[in-house]
Amino acid sequence: MPQYAIIQSHPPGNCPISGKGARDWANETLPKSEELAKKMGIRMVVPYMHLDPAHKGLLLLEGPSGETVRDFLIQGGFFHLLDSEFYFVTPIADLLKASAGMPTIFP
C-alpha cells in the first residue's frame, strides 16, 4: 500500500502547549485520529510524532490513495490549526532501481 509523509507546522500562537483553544482542540481531536484513520483504511506507520523543539509534527501513513489521506487530514480537523506538507514516500532502494536507466545531467 502506498505511503505518505505529512509534515505539519503551526505558529507559536496556535501551539497546544501555549494556547487554551489549541490545547482544548488537541485534547479533543488527536486521541480520535487513529480510530478515524482505521475507518478510512489508513494505517499509522509510526505514532503521530512531534519534531522537537520546532512547532512541527510528523505523520507517516499507509493509505489506499493520496486523496483518502487528504480527506483524513480534513475530516480529522488537522487543517484547522496546522499547515501540512504532503509527500509521497518511496523507499530509496526502489528509487535507485527506477532511476537506473535515466540519463544523468550533472558530471
GROMACS elastic network, one bead per residue, 0.5 to 0.9 nm:
[ bonds ]
;  ai    aj funct       b0    kb
    1    62     6  0.61072   500
    1    63     6  0.62526   500
    1    64     6  0.63164   500
    1    65     6  0.85898   500
    2    61     6  0.84119   500
    2    62     6  0.56547   500
    2    63     6  0.59697   500
    2    64     6  0.66143   500
    2    65     6  0.70686   500
    2    66     6  0.84218   500
    2    88     6  0.77923   500
    2    89     6  0.74406   500
    2    90     6  0.84691   500
    3    45     6  0.85181   500
    3    60     6  0.70714   500
    3    61     6  0.55079   500
    3    63     6  0.63789   500
    3    64     6  0.87222   500
    3    65     6  0.87489   500
    3    66     6  0.87542   500
    3    87     6  0.87170   500
    3    88     6  0.63281   500
    3    89     6  0.52844   500
    3    90     6  0.75900   500
    4    59     6  0.79927   500
    4    60     6  0.58334   500
    4    61     6  0.52038   500
    4    62     6  0.62668   500
    4    63     6  0.75920   500
    4    66     6  0.74482   500
    4    69     6  0.78419   500
    4    86     6  0.71374   500
    4    87     6  0.55861   500
    4    89     6  0.52367   500
    4    90     6  0.88129   500
    5    58     6  0.71403   500
    5    59     6  0.57224   500
    5    61     6  0.63662   500
    5    62     6  0.89437   500
    5    85     6  0.80998   500
    5    86     6  0.61163   500
    5    87     6  0.50847   500
    5    88     6  0.63968   500
    5    89     6  0.63627   500
    6    57     6  0.80246   500
    6    58     6  0.57438   500
    6    59     6  0.50542   500
    6    60     6  0.64920   500
    6    61     6  0.81394   500
    6    84     6  0.61198   500
    6    85     6  0.54449   500
    6    87     6  0.61901   500
    6    88     6  0.88568   500
    7    56     6  0.68178   500
    7    57     6  0.57341   500
    7    59     6  0.65855   500
    7    60     6  0.87972   500
    7    83     6  0.82627   500
    7    84     6  0.57089   500
    7    85     6  0.51206   500
    7    86     6  0.68132   500
    7    87     6  0.83413   500
    8    55     6  0.82421   500
    8    56     6  0.52480   500
    8    58     6  0.62450   500
    8    59     6  0.80914   500
    8    78     6  0.88172   500
    8    82     6  0.58898   500
    8    83     6  0.54260   500
    8    85     6  0.62092   500
    8    86     6  0.87051   500
    9    54     6  0.82836   500
    9    55     6  0.55738   500
    9    57     6  0.63553   500
    9    81     6  0.85094   500
    9    82     6  0.54481   500
    9    83     6  0.53054   500
    9    84     6  0.66665   500
    9    85     6  0.85350   500
   10    13     6  0.79674   500
   10    14     6  0.60833   500
   10    15     6  0.68778   500
   10    55     6  0.58692   500
   10    56     6  0.67983   500
   10    81     6  0.65581   500
   10    82     6  0.51160   500
   10    83     6  0.62486   500
   11    14     6  0.55618   500
   11    15     6  0.68885   500
   11    55     6  0.68986   500
   11    81     6  0.88860   500
   11    82     6  0.85355   500
   12    15     6  0.51877   500
   12    16     6  0.89050   500
   12    17     6  0.89676   500
   12    18     6  0.74073   500
   12    19     6  0.87269   500
   12    55     6  0.67823   500
   13    16     6  0.86940   500
   13    18     6  0.68376   500
   13    19     6  0.65681   500
   13    22     6  0.87785   500
   14    17     6  0.86656   500
   14    18     6  0.73867   500
   14    19     6  0.62401   500
   14    21     6  0.81737   500
   14    22     6  0.58573   500
   14    23     6  0.87902   500
   14    81     6  0.65187   500
   14    82     6  0.83808   500
   15    18     6  0.52303   500
   15    19     6  0.57896   500
   15    20     6  0.87876   500
   15    22     6  0.60521   500
   15    23     6  0.73409   500
   15    55     6  0.72477   500
   15    81     6  0.85536   500
   16    19     6  0.54376   500
   16    20     6  0.68948   500
   16    21     6  0.75475   500
   16    24     6  0.76140   500
   16    25     6  0.79137   500
   16    26     6  0.65175   500
   16    27     6  0.86742   500
   17    20     6  0.80113   500
   17    22     6  0.79109   500
   17    23     6  0.64192   500
   18    22     6  0.79377   500
   18    23     6  0.76871   500
   19    22     6  0.53478   500
   19    23     6  0.60484   500
   19    24     6  0.85966   500
   20    23     6  0.50226   500
   20    24     6  0.60392   500
   20    25     6  0.85094   500
   21    24     6  0.51504   500
   21    25     6  0.61642   500
   21    26     6  0.86151   500
   22    25     6  0.50278   500
   22    26     6  0.60840   500
   22    27     6  0.85681   500
   22    81     6  0.75181   500
   23    26     6  0.50524   500
   23    27     6  0.60491   500
   23    28     6  0.84615   500
   24    27     6  0.52259   500
   24    28     6  0.61068   500
   24    29     6  0.84301   500
   25    28     6  0.52013   500
   25    29     6  0.57677   500
   25    30     6  0.79032   500
   25    77     6  0.89705   500
   25    81     6  0.89371   500
   26    29     6  0.52282   500
   26    30     6  0.53055   500
   26    31     6  0.79624   500
   27    30     6  0.61670   500
   27    31     6  0.68439   500
   28    31     6  0.67655   500
   28    32     6  0.76297   500
   29    32     6  0.55966   500
   29    33     6  0.67279   500
   29    76     6  0.71821   500
   29    77     6  0.72577   500
   29    78     6  0.85910   500
   30    33     6  0.51897   500
   30    34     6  0.80263   500
   30    76     6  0.80289   500
   30    77     6  0.88491   500
   30    78     6  0.86869   500
   31    34     6  0.70810   500
   31    35     6  0.82163   500
   32    35     6  0.54851   500
   32    36     6  0.63371   500
   32    37     6  0.87548   500
   32    76     6  0.80277   500
   33    36     6  0.50995   500
   33    37     6  0.60774   500
   33    38     6  0.87002   500
   33    72     6  0.85555   500
   33    76     6  0.61329   500
   34    38     6  0.62900   500
   34    39     6  0.87235   500
   34    42     6  0.86343   500
   34    43     6  0.79625   500
   34    44     6  0.72226   500
   34    47     6  0.88726   500
   34    48     6  0.89583   500
   35    38     6  0.52263   500
   35    39     6  0.63720   500
   35    40     6  0.88114   500
   36    39     6  0.50842   500
   36    40     6  0.63373   500
   36    41     6  0.87918   500
   36    42     6  0.83893   500
   36    72     6  0.74390   500
   36    75     6  0.83941   500
   36    76     6  0.71233   500
   37    40     6  0.51542   500
   37    41     6  0.63084   500
   37    43     6  0.63764   500
   37    44     6  0.75566   500
   37    61     6  0.89795   500
   37    63     6  0.88456   500
   37    69     6  0.85014   500
   37    72     6  0.66284   500
   37    76     6  0.84930   500
   38    41     6  0.50675   500
   38    42     6  0.53003   500
   38    43     6  0.62647   500
   38    44     6  0.86088   500
   39    42     6  0.74389   500
   40    43     6  0.88959   500
   40    63     6  0.82724   500
   40    64     6  0.88809   500
   40    68     6  0.72307   500
   40    69     6  0.84431   500
   40    71     6  0.88932   500
   40    72     6  0.72885   500
   41    62     6  0.84554   500
   41    63     6  0.62171   500
   41    64     6  0.68781   500
   41    68     6  0.83732   500
   42    61     6  0.66044   500
   42    62     6  0.55485   500
   42    64     6  0.71297   500
   42    68     6  0.80593   500
   42    69     6  0.73179   500
   42    72     6  0.84164   500
   43    46     6  0.87804   500
   43    60     6  0.86263   500
   43    61     6  0.56217   500
   43    62     6  0.50600   500
   43    63     6  0.64813   500
   44    47     6  0.62431   500
   44    48     6  0.76019   500
   44    59     6  0.73028   500
   44    60     6  0.60959   500
   44    62     6  0.64691   500
   44    63     6  0.88780   500
   45    48     6  0.89895   500
   45    59     6  0.81696   500
   45    60     6  0.55070   500
   45    61     6  0.53748   500
   45    62     6  0.65867   500
   46    49     6  0.77610   500
   46    59     6  0.73679   500
   46    60     6  0.60776   500
   46    61     6  0.76798   500
   47    58     6  0.87199   500
   47    59     6  0.73899   500
   47    60     6  0.79865   500
   48    57     6  0.71931   500
   48    58     6  0.60642   500
   48    59     6  0.52889   500
   48    60     6  0.76719   500
   49    56     6  0.86637   500
   49    57     6  0.55473   500
   49    58     6  0.51035   500
   49    59     6  0.66678   500
   49    60     6  0.89794   500
   50    53     6  0.82983   500
   50    54     6  0.81763   500
   50    55     6  0.78528   500
   50    56     6  0.60404   500
   50    58     6  0.63221   500
   51    54     6  0.59109   500
   51    55     6  0.71732   500
   51    56     6  0.53203   500
   51    57     6  0.55124   500
   51    58     6  0.69812   500
   52    55     6  0.73898   500
   52    56     6  0.74882   500
   52    57     6  0.86909   500
   53    56     6  0.82005   500
   54    57     6  0.85297   500
   56    82     6  0.87849   500
   60    89     6  0.88177   500
   61    69     6  0.78841   500
   62    65     6  0.86140   500
   62    69     6  0.84273   500
   63    66     6  0.72937   500
   63    68     6  0.69103   500
   63    69     6  0.64053   500
   64    67     6  0.84247   500
   64    68     6  0.66551   500
   64    69     6  0.80083   500
   65    68     6  0.52288   500
   65    69     6  0.65254   500
   65    70     6  0.87016   500
   66    69     6  0.51164   500
   66    70     6  0.61203   500
   66    71     6  0.85776   500
   66    86     6  0.88664   500
   66    88     6  0.79431   500
   67    71     6  0.61018   500
   67    72     6  0.85605   500
   68    71     6  0.50191   500
   68    72     6  0.62039   500
   68    73     6  0.87782   500
   69    73     6  0.63977   500
   69    74     6  0.87874   500
   70    73     6  0.51532   500
   70    74     6  0.64261   500
   70    75     6  0.86827   500
   70    86     6  0.84712   500
   71    74     6  0.50473   500
   71    75     6  0.59006   500
   71    76     6  0.81116   500
   72    75     6  0.51520   500
   72    76     6  0.55668   500
   72    77     6  0.83020   500
   72    78     6  0.85751   500
   73    76     6  0.52043   500
   73    77     6  0.63020   500
   73    78     6  0.53467   500
   73    79     6  0.65009   500
   73    84     6  0.86624   500
   74    77     6  0.52754   500
   74    78     6  0.61850   500
   74    79     6  0.58385   500
   74    80     6  0.83381   500
   75    78     6  0.78200   500
   75    79     6  0.87408   500
   76    79     6  0.81229   500
   77    80     6  0.57080   500
   77    81     6  0.80673   500
   78    81     6  0.62281   500
   78    82     6  0.58170   500
   78    83     6  0.82232   500
   78    84     6  0.83279   500
   79    82     6  0.52325   500
   79    83     6  0.65308   500
   79    84     6  0.74900   500
   80    83     6  0.85326   500
   90    93     6  0.83235   500
   90    94     6  0.66245   500
   90    95     6  0.64351   500
   91    94     6  0.53357   500
   91    95     6  0.63794   500
   91    96     6  0.88208   500
   92    96     6  0.61347   500
   92    97     6  0.85647   500
   93    96     6  0.52258   500
   93    97     6  0.62267   500
   93    98     6  0.86769   500
   94    97     6  0.50954   500
   94    98     6  0.61109   500
   94    99     6  0.85622   500
   95    98     6  0.51359   500
   95    99     6  0.61078   500
   95   100     6  0.86159   500
   96    99     6  0.51634   500
   96   100     6  0.61031   500
   97   100     6  0.53279   500
   97   101     6  0.83663   500
   98   101     6  0.72890   500
   98   102     6  0.81834   500
   99   102     6  0.52243   500
   99   103     6  0.84155   500
  100   103     6  0.82961   500
  104   107     6  0.76510   500
